Every structure is written in structure tokens, then in C-alpha cells.
Amino acid sequence: MNINIDYTKREPIYEQIVREFEKQITLGILVSGTQVPSVRALAYDLGINPNTVKKAYDILEENGLIISKSTKGTFISDNIDKAKDLKIEELIERIDNLVSELKTYGLTKEEIIKRMK
């Protein structure tokens, strides 16, 4: 499994792991039923503390992207479509907030659209 972590970023490593999983699921690289590395294995591969990976996995499980099966391991959830929809909604909300902020600086809807193109 290829997880790209930038150790020089201010973004916490666990958030980078979550983002990488979300990206790979959205792109279809990770599909339902795919087994993901154990916490210890991924921590070893990335050269980080297992607690950091555990925190990322907890968030991914809370968001419905992975599921832990006792004694069998951790797998990409069958529920990823719902999780993708939630992520898309979250991103759209962020765009809406940015558009609102741009409007406070006097930009019109048309100017914002023109600049986005």
C-alpha cells in the first residue's frame, strides 16, 4: 500500500493518512473488501508511532471507510459510497464557505466563477 506522507508539513501525520485513504478510495485504488495493513505494519512502513496510525484508523472507521473484523484484520468497508457522498458534501460546504468569504471582499458570483475557470 502506497501512502504518501510529507513529514515537513504542518498538517498532522494522522490527518495525512486519513486524506490518503480517502483519496485512494475515491479514485478506486482501494475497493470494498481490500485488506489494509495492520496498525503496526503501516506504522513500521511509514516509520511513525503506531498510535498515530491507530488514530487515523479510528477516524476512518468512524467515517465508515474501514471496518475492523476481530482476528481477521481491517478492511475497506462495503459502505464506501455513503462515505464518498459525505466527503463530497464536506468539500462542497468548504467551497460554499470560501465563496461567501470572497463575496465579503466584494467579488460578485460572476467574478468568482470567472476566476475559478
C-alpha positions in Angstrom: 0.0 0.0 0.0 1.4 3.3 -1.0 0.7 6.1 1.5 2.5 9.4 0.8 3.3 11.4 4.0 5.1 14.7 4.0 6.9 15.0 7.3 7.7 18.7 6.7 4.0 19.7 6.5 2.3 21.3 9.5 -0.7 19.0 8.9 -0.6 16.2 11.4 0.5 12.8 10.1 -2.7 11.1 11.1 -4.7 13.6 9.0 -2.4 12.9 6.1 -3.1 9.2 6.4 -6.8 9.8 6.5 -6.6 12.0 3.5 -4.5 9.4 1.6 -7.0 6.7 2.3 -10.0 8.9 1.3 -8.2 9.8 -2.0 -7.3 6.2 -2.8 -10.9 5.0 -2.1 -12.3 7.8 -4.2 -10.0 7.0 -7.1 -10.9 3.3 -6.9 -7.4 2.3 -5.9 -8.8 0.8 -2.7 -12.1 -1.0 -3.2 -14.5 -2.7 -0.8 -13.2 -5.7 0.9 -9.5 -4.8 0.4 -7.5 -5.6 3.5 -5.4 -2.7 4.7 -2.1 -3.1 6.6 -2.3 -3.6 10.4 -1.6 -0.6 12.6 1.9 -1.9 13.4 2.7 -2.8 9.8 1.7 0.6 8.5 3.5 2.4 11.3 6.6 0.4 10.6 6.4 1.1 6.9 6.0 4.8 7.5 8.5 5.0 10.3 6.0 6.5 12.7 4.4 5.7 16.1 1.6 3.1 15.9 -0.6 5.4 18.0 -0.6 7.8 15.1 -1.8 5.1 12.7 -4.4 4.0 15.3 -5.7 7.5 15.5 -6.1 7.6 11.7 -7.7 4.2 11.6 -10.2 5.3 14.3 -11.2 8.3 12.2 -11.5 6.2 9.1 -13.7 3.7 10.9 -15.8 6.4 12.4 -16.3 7.8 8.9 -17.4 4.4 7.7 -14.4 3.9 5.3 -12.8 0.9 7.0 -14.1 -1.9 9.3 -12.2 -4.0 11.7 -13.0 -7.6 11.9 -11.9 -9.3 15.1 -9.0 -11.7 14.5 -9.2 -11.2 10.7 -7.9 -7.7 10.2 -9.0 -4.3 8.9 -10.8 -3.9 5.5 -12.2 -1.3 3.3 -15.9 -1.0 4.1 -18.7 -2.0 1.8 -20.2 1.3 2.7 -17.8 3.5 0.8 -20.4 5.1 -1.4 -22.0 6.7 1.6 -18.6 7.8 2.9 -17.7 9.3 -0.5 -21.0 11.2 -0.6 -20.3 12.6 2.9 -16.8 13.7 1.8 -18.2 15.4 -1.3 -20.7 17.2 0.8 -18.0 18.3 3.2 -15.9 19.6 0.3 -18.9 21.5 -1.2 -19.5 23.1 2.2 -15.9 24.3 2.2 -16.4 25.7 -1.3 -19.6 27.5 -0.2 -17.7 29.0 2.8 -14.9 30.2 0.5 -17.4 31.7 -1.9 -19.1 33.5 1.0 -15.8 34.8 2.2 -14.9 36.0 -1.3 -18.2 37.9 -1.5 -17.4 39.7 1.7 -14.4 41.1 -0.2 -16.7 42.5 -2.9 -16.4 39.8 -5.6 -19.6 39.0 -7.4 -20.8 35.5 -8.2 -19.8 36.0 -11.8 -16.3 37.2 -10.9 -15.8 34.2 -8.7 -16.9 31.8 -11.4 -14.7 33.5 -14.0 -11.7 33.3 -11.7 -12.4 29.6 -10.9 -12.3 28.8 -14.6 
